[in-house]
Structure formats: structure tokens, C-alpha cells
Amino acid sequence: MNESVVILGQGIIGLCSAWYASQRGFEVTVIDRQPLAQNGCSFGNAGMIVPSHFVPLAAPGMVALGLKWMWNPESPFYIKPRLSGDLIGWALKFWQAATPAHVKRSAPVLRDLNLASRACYEELAALPQMEFGLMKKGLLMLCRTGHALEEEGEGAEKARALGVPAEVLDEAGTAALDPGARFSITGSVYYPRDCHLSPDRFMAALVADCQARGVRFLTGREVTGWSREGGRLRAVQTNQGEVEGGQFVLAGGAWSGEAIRPLGLRLPMQAGKGYSLTLPQPRQLPQICSILTEARVAVTPMQGRLRVGGTMEIAGLNTTISPRRVQGIIRSLPDYYPEFGPEDFEGIEPWVGLRPCSPDGMPYLGRTGAADNLIVATGHSMMGLSLGPVTGQIVGRLLDGDAPGHPLELLSPDRYASR
């Protein structure tokens, strides 16, 4: 048996890290502020595995788009103005990172991680105890306007140049791919390598298998500090006492920056609030997941249900629901799928989750100079579920002292340490 590992966070990243660590024989303890299998960021998301998403959030044009959308309470992207040094610093770093050079450096890394994670999902889905509804049917980027289709077509060219298959379709071609759905669009871009699943089922399967392997879950515990011995961590302090470990993994999602602050590591992070609504018996059930391009809304079929989600609201660590933003999501669906109307969402409670967003749109992944025995795995923004398994696989390798299998220079948790 290898040394003990303490993982902070039971979201998709923490659970995947726990699963791969237990596979390697580590004695694993998972700590989280919420009760086990509760409504964290991973549970209610769109459930998409997206090799097509190789462009980081910090990309050219996003700053101008964000400024434009700030004045629309139903817009897909919103930064709530507030007097916060952390927010101002994050926004400045976001602006500095939103360059073509950053995208060019980052795209191959995100592509390779997403493709590797897709392969991990296929391996996991083949295990008898891991049934979570993996559907390998691709993704449609639905476009209402010719301008949007032209822009998405340029994205498809970049995808193909990176070895990611993509096909530009007109409305008839889109309908032929998903004949059970009726569209009101100009066309779409189809990414056949993308997949989707039911995130709650995947999380439940991970928890059950981890428990069967002896992983211990300590829930309802807030991290309050750390105990050190020289350059190493001895224990993490919580509101219910210390938890000792040989190695530690920080996978606390949007709360990671606060948890690591006592160690002196600057981990710029903002919580990107997202919403979703799930129709239990939709009047029409598309078979292929889609993104409503102009609205920035995701639509995913999940074992007879239909999940509709979106928005990126930078408003601090709170889960307050903005009815106007929920209405923006509801109003967008009939524009692309005309069978639906706002009345379909009557009585449906919106879900809200906080995505951990780094300023350059790249995850924080790897060992850190803050402590010799600490691994950071957070900041995945909207790609947490997509990158969960490969992140867990990399964490397992690092815990064992193996090579990570992927270049981690652009993902270093220390990349903002001296800035």
C-alpha cells in the first residue's frame, strides 16, 4: 500500500483524482464542504465531452464581447462590478491573456487533453460498474444567422488543421443528422468526436466505486488552514479537526484560491456562475447535444430528459439565482428548436453551479512550489467534466512520481506566483 493521499474536493476533478489514485493503491481520503453527492458544480452541467473546445475562454474578442453584454441582464456573459482587488487583478490578467498567441499555444494542449479524456471515458464506460449513459453522437453548433455560421465555419477550419474533424452543414444537412428534432437555423457545424453523458450518474458511479475501493469521504468540512513540517504539508486543518496525509491534492473548484491562500500561493480564480434547467418529459428530444451559438446555451439529451444550460456570470462566491439570466436561457431555446416555448419550463427549478475560472482559461494542474507534497488540480472553467478523467489520470501519475504523460508547462499552478 502506498502512502495516504488527501483530496480536497468531491467534484468531478476530485472524484476522478480519487478514483485513479485508488487504482494505483493509494489510501485516499476526500474532504468536501458539502454533504456527499450534493449539488456541486459538476452535477447539473451540460454533460459534454468536447474535443471541439480547444480555444480557451481568454481569447481575442472576448473582452469586447463581455463589455457589450454587460449591459444586458439576460446576456450569456456578465461580470458584476464590485470593489474587489482579486476581481480587478483577474480581469487584467484575462485581458492580457486574450491574444492570438495565447490561443495558438493553448489549443494543441486543450485538444490533446480533451481527446485523451474522451479515451478515458470510453475505458470507464466499458467497466460493468460504470454505467453512466455515454453517448458518442457528436456535437452540433447551431447557427441562426449566416454571420454566425461563417464564424463557426472558420472555427471548423482551425479544428481540422488541428486534426479535430468538423463538418459545416446547412439546415437540411443538420436535420438529416437528427431527424427527430425540428430546427429553425441557417446551418450548423458538426463535431463528430464530441460526446455527452449524464453527469449525475457518472458522479454517482464514481462515488460508489471509490467507496468500494476503500476511499474515505469526510463531508461537511470547511478548510481553515494547513499544518507544515518544513517544505511539506503534514495535515489540512478543517472546522472539524485536522486530517493528516502523505500527499495532498487541491481540487476544490471555485473555492480553491481561498483554500490555498494560507500557503502563500496566488491562484487567481473567479467563480463563473452557470444555470441549467432540466425538462423531465420534453415534447421533443434531440439525439445530438448542441450549442446555440449566438445565445451561448447548451442543450443535452440525458436518458429521456433534456437539459438546457448556459451563462457565465462572474459575481463572486455566491449561488444566488438571477431570474433575468434564467429567462435569457429559456427564451433562447425556441429560437433554435421552435417546438418549444417558455411554458415548457413552468415549474422547473433552475440549478446553479460555480465554475472555477482561471484568468487565461487554462486549468491549474501540477505540483507547486508552495509545498513539496501538494498537487493542484482546479480552474477547468467550462471543461471540468470534459477534462475530469484525464486530470485524474495525470494526478495519479504525479502522486506515483511518474511522468504526467502531457506537457504541463502552460498549466503550472505557479504561473502567477510572482505576478
KASULGI-V60946 format. One record per residue. OMEGA is omega in radians with two decimals (NA if undefined). NEAR is the number of other C-alpha atoms within 12 Angstrom. Layout:
# KASULGI-V60946
omega->[OMEGA OMEGA]
near->[NEAR NEAR]
This chain:
# KASULGI-V60946
omega->[3.10 -3.12 -3.10 3.13 3.07 -3.11 3.11 3.12 3.12 2.97 -3.07 -3.12 3.13 -3.13 3.10 3.08 3.12 -3.10 -3.12 3.08 3.12 3.07 -3.13 3.04 3.12 3.00 -2.91 2.99 3.11 3.12 3.09 -3.12 -3.11 2.98 -3.07 3.07 3.10 -2.91 3.10 -3.02 -3.04 -2.94 -3.02 -3.09 -3.00 3.03 -3.07 3.02 -2.78 2.94 3.12 -3.05 3.14 3.10 -3.13 3.14 3.09 -3.08 3.13 3.12 -3.08 3.14 3.13 3.13 3.12 3.10 3.12 -3.07 -3.07 -3.06 3.13 -3.08 3.10 -3.05 -3.12 -3.05 -3.07 3.00 -3.13 3.13 3.07 -3.14 -3.10 3.08 3.12 3.14 -3.13 3.11 3.13 -3.12 3.11 3.12 3.08 3.13 -3.14 -3.09 -3.02 -3.08 3.06 -3.13 3.12 3.12 -3.13 3.12 -2.98 -3.01 3.14 3.13 3.13 3.09 -3.07 3.12 -3.14 3.12 3.09 3.13 3.06 3.12 3.08 3.12 3.11 3.11 3.13 -3.12 3.13 3.13 -3.05 -3.12 -3.03 3.12 -3.09 2.99 3.11 -3.13 -3.09 -3.05 3.12 -3.11 3.06 2.97 -3.03 -3.08 3.09 -3.02 3.08 3.12 3.13 3.14 3.09 3.13 3.11 3.06 3.07 3.06 3.11 3.09 3.11 3.11 -3.14 3.10 3.10 3.13 3.10 -3.10 3.12 -3.10 3.09 -3.07 2.95 -3.09 -3.13 3.12 3.09 -3.14 3.13 3.11 -3.09 -3.00 3.14 -3.12 3.05 -3.05 2.95 -2.99 2.97 -3.14 -3.09 2.91 -3.08 3.08 -3.00 -3.10 -3.14 -3.10 2.98 -3.12 3.06 -3.03 3.14 3.11 3.12 3.14 3.14 3.12 3.11 -3.14 -3.10 -3.11 3.07 3.12 3.11 3.13 3.07 3.08 -3.12 3.11 3.06 -3.00 -3.11 -3.08 3.09 3.06 -3.13 -3.14 -3.08 2.99 -3.06 2.93 -3.05 -3.12 -3.10 3.02 3.08 -3.07 2.95 3.14 3.11 3.10 3.08 3.08 -3.11 3.01 -3.09 3.11 3.07 3.06 -3.08 3.10 3.09 3.14 -3.00 3.09 -3.05 3.14 -3.05 -3.12 3.12 -3.08 -3.05 -3.09 3.13 3.11 3.10 3.13 3.05 -3.14 -3.08 -3.06 2.97 3.11 3.11 -3.05 3.06 -3.12 2.96 3.04 -3.08 3.10 -3.08 3.14 -3.08 -3.14 3.08 -3.09 3.03 3.14 -3.13 3.10 -3.05 2.97 3.10 -2.83 -3.08 -3.09 -3.08 -3.14 3.13 -3.13 -3.04 2.99 -3.10 3.10 3.09 3.08 3.06 3.13 -3.14 -3.06 3.11 -3.09 2.99 -3.05 3.13 -3.01 3.11 -3.09 3.07 -3.11 3.07 -3.10 3.07 -3.12 -3.12 3.14 3.05 3.12 3.09 3.10 -3.11 -3.09 -3.06 -3.02 -3.13 3.11 -3.11 3.11 -2.97 3.08 -3.06 3.05 3.13 -3.11 3.12 -3.04 3.13 3.14 3.13 -3.14 3.11 3.02 3.11 3.10 -3.10 3.11 3.10 -3.01 2.98 -3.10 3.13 3.09 3.13 3.11 2.89 -3.07 3.09 3.08 -3.06 3.07 -3.14 3.10 -3.06 -3.04 3.13 3.03 3.10 3.13 -3.07 3.06 -3.06 3.09 -3.08 -3.09 -3.12 -3.14 -3.13 -3.05 -3.07 -3.09 -3.14 3.06 3.10 3.11 3.12 3.10 3.11 3.11 -3.14 3.10 -3.11 -3.11 3.13 3.01 -3.06 -3.13 3.11 3.07 -3.06 -3.06 -3.11 -3.09 -3.03 3.07 -3.11 -3.02 3.06 -3.00 -3.06 -3.10 NA]
near->[13 19 21 31 44 45 55 50 45 48 53 48 54 52 53 47 50 53 45 37 42 39 27 28 23 33 32 42 39 46 42 37 31 23 19 27 31 24 25 37 43 47 35 42 49 45 45 49 47 48 40 46 42 40 36 39 38 37 31 23 19 29 26 17 23 28 20 17 24 25 16 19 23 27 33 40 36 32 31 29 17 13 11 14 14 24 27 21 22 30 32 20 28 32 27 21 30 30 24 19 17 27 28 25 24 33 33 29 30 40 38 29 41 37 33 29 36 35 28 27 40 26 18 28 24 15 15 11 19 26 27 27 28 32 29 24 27 34 43 48 47 46 37 32 24 20 17 25 30 24 23 34 28 18 29 31 22 25 32 25 18 25 20 30 26 31 31 33 28 28 30 19 21 34 26 19 29 25 17 17 28 26 35 26 34 30 35 44 42 44 40 30 35 39 40 40 44 35 38 29 26 37 40 28 28 40 33 24 27 33 23 16 23 22 34 31 33 30 24 22 27 28 35 23 25 30 24 25 14 11 15 24 32 26 31 39 26 24 19 18 19 23 34 28 31 30 38 50 52 49 47 48 50 45 36 46 34 28 33 39 21 22 27 20 27 29 46 41 47 43 41 40 41 46 44 39 39 36 32 22 17 28 21 27 31 34 32 37 44 48 39 42 35 33 35 31 43 42 44 44 39 36 27 20 24 37 44 49 44 47 45 41 41 38 32 29 26 21 24 21 22 26 17 20 35 37 31 31 42 41 28 35 43 28 28 39 32 20 21 27 21 23 17 24 28 16 12 22 18 32 32 36 40 44 47 46 44 46 41 42 44 45 46 45 42 43 34 34 24 29 32 24 33 38 46 48 55 54 45 46 42 44 43 50 45 44 46 52 42 44 51 46 40 40 48 41 27 34 40 27 18 14 17 25 20 28 19 30 20 28 35 27 37 28 27 24 18 12 13]
